[in-house]
Amino acid sequence: MPPADRRSYAPAMKAARSALVVVLALVAVLTGLMLVSLQYGLAETYDSGGSGIIFLLAVIPLGAALVGGSVAGSEGRTTRASLVIFAVVLAVALVAAGPLGARAHDRRLAEQDRTFSCNGPNAEAHVDVRVDAAFHEFTHPALLYGPIEGSRYGCTAGIYGPAEETFGPWREVLLGSGWTVAEDAERIKVTRGGLVAVLSQDGGTALLRISADEPTDCDEARTQTDEGEVVGC
């Protein structure tokens, strides 16, 4: 029986090699896109500049692309070149995703500060509009977020950043605002025309509360809402 001609296996081998290249290309593209998206998301959410672990995981798509280019061989020059270009683009995208995500994070924080309101969509009670205006009357040396607590008399905003870095600048703003200084100690309290602004610290976070005509008796400050009782002091 004559030996089989190797050329008879060539079409099947070529098809198998092409299929392997396609699989490796899909692995490279899908995992690469996932890692770039994850790197951007981490930086956008936590302002962390991304994660070094992502770069370690990048060996998966990069390796798949380079192996795919090698399997394609000289007969698949276009495919091999495309995979090599993809590997370079992926590396650049991973490096750029962190800074781009951090910029998006900063823009989001600035927008939250710009639109801060005690009467936001999640507010359980309507607050005097003068309170919202007062929050934006002051210069913001550090950005506000929240509100993290509220009543029908006012609400409390958190201040981004460590309290040891943000409390001092905000103290200077309040003391230089032209409002009447009622306290200047562990907390800062200023008043004007029935409005009260109090700067305080809770753990490592600085807080700014502004309220209007707020009673000191908690029993008097309770407000009944559809979802229950809100304590305003």
N, C-alpha and C positions, 0 to 999 in steps of 0.2 A: 504494500500500500504506500503510495508516494506521500511524502511529508506535506503538511498543509502549507499553502503559500501565505506568508505573513501579511502579504498585501490584502488578503481577504479579510483580515481583522482590522485593517486601517480605518474604515468608516465607523465601526463600532467604537474603537478607541478614541477617535476624534470626537464622536458624539459624547462619550463619557467625559472626556476632558472639557468639552464646551459646557456640559451640564455642571461640572465641578466649579468651573470659573464663574458661572452664573450664580451658583449657591454662595460661593465665597464673596462675590460682589454684593449680593443681597445682605449677607451677614455684615459686611463692612459698612454699607450705607445705612442700614437700619440701626445698628448699634452705635454708629458714629453720630447719627442724628439724635438718638436718645441721649447720648453723653453730652453733646453740645447743649441740648435743651435742659438737661439736668444741671449742668454747670451754670448756665444763665439763670435758671430758676433759683438756685441756691444763693447766688450773688444778689439777685433782685429781691429775694425775701429777707435774707439775713445780712446783706451788705458785708459778706465775708470774703469777697474776691474769688469765690469758687472754692473748690475742694481739691487738694492734692491727690486724693484717691481717684478722682476722675481721670487724672493724667495717667495713673497706673492702669486703670481699666481701659485706657485708650489703646493699649497693646492689642486688644482683641480686634477692633476694626482695622487698625493699622496693619497688624499681622495678616489678617484675612485679605486685605487689599494687596499686600506685597506677595503673599503666597499665590493669590489669584493671578497676579501679573507674571509670576514665575511659571505657573502651570500653563498659561496662555502661550508662552514660548515665542519664538521668532515668527511663527505663523500668525499669531494674534497680536501684532504690533500695536494696532489701534486700541485693542482692549487693554493690553499691558500698560500702554501710555496713559490711558484713562484712569486706571486703578492707581498708578503712581501719582498722577495729578490729584486724585481724590485724597490720597494719603497726606499730601502736602497741604491741601485745602483744609482737611480735617484738623491737622495740627495747628494751623493758623486760627481756625475757628474756635478751637478749645482755649487757646491763649487769649483771644479777643472776647470770649463769652463772659469771663469774669468782670473785666472793666465795664463792658456794656451793661451787664446786669446791675452792677453797682450804680451806674448812672441812672438806670431806670428806678432803682431803689430810692435814690435821692430825689428824683422827680416826683415819685409817689408820696414821699414824706412832705415835700414842699406843697403838693396839692392838698394833702390832708390838713396841713397847717393853714393854707389859704382859705379853705372852705370850712374850717372848724365852726361848729355850731352846737349850742345846747339843744336846739330844736331840730336835730337831725331826724332821719327816717325811723330810728329806733327809740326816739324819745318817748317816755311814758307820760310826760306831763308838759304842757306848754310853758315856756320860760319867757319872762319879760324880754322883749327884743333889745332893750338897753343893755342887757347882760351880754348878748352876742356882740353888740357893737363895741362894748368895753374890751372884750378879748382882742379885738382887732385894732383898738385905739393904741395899745401899747406896741412899741417896737419889739420884735421877737428875736432876742439874741440867740435863742435856741428854739427849735420847732416844737409846736404843740401837737398832741394827738388825743384821741378820745371823742367824746367825754367818757371818763371811766366811772363817774358817779354823778347822779343828778337828782333834783327834786323840782317842784314847781317854782322854787325861789332862785335856783341857779344850778351850776354844774362845776365839775372839777376836771381840769385837763392835766394829762401827764406831760412832762417835758422830756423830750428825747435827749439821751446822753446821761452820763453819771452825774449824780447830784453835786459832787464836789466841783464839777466843771460848769454846771448850768445854774446852780442856785445863786452864786455871786453875781453873774451878769444880769440875771432877772431881778435880783435885789436892787441893783443900781438903776434899772429901768423903772421899777416901781417908785423908788425914793425920788427919782428925778422927774416923775410924771406930772407933778403939780397937784396930785391928789393929797389929801390930808393924811399924814403919817400917824397911825394910831399905835402901831407896835413896830419895833426894830430890834428884834432879839433872835431867838431860835426860829421864829417865824416872822414874816413881814406882813403887816396889815395896813392897807391904805383905804380911805373912804372918799366918796364924793357923791353928793346929791342922792343919797339913799342907796348907793351901790357900795359894795364891800369887796375888795380884792385881797386874798390871803395867799401868800407864798409859803409853802412848808415843805418838809421832807418826810418821806416814808421809806425807811430803809435806804437804798441807794438811788431813789428816784425823787426828783423835785416835782411838786404839784402846785398848780395854780387854780384856786377856786374863786369865782366871781359870783356874787349873788345880789339880789335886790330885796330890801325890806325883809330879811330873813329873821324869824323869831328865834330866840335862844332856847325856848321850851320845846323839846322834841314832841310832846303831845300835841302842841299847837301846830307843829310843822308837818304833821302827817297829811298826806294827800291820798285820797282813795281813787284808784284807777281801775280800768276794766280787768287788769291782770293782778290786782292786789294792792297792798299798801306800800307807799313809797315814803321813807323817812327822810326828811329834809334837813337834818342836823346831825 
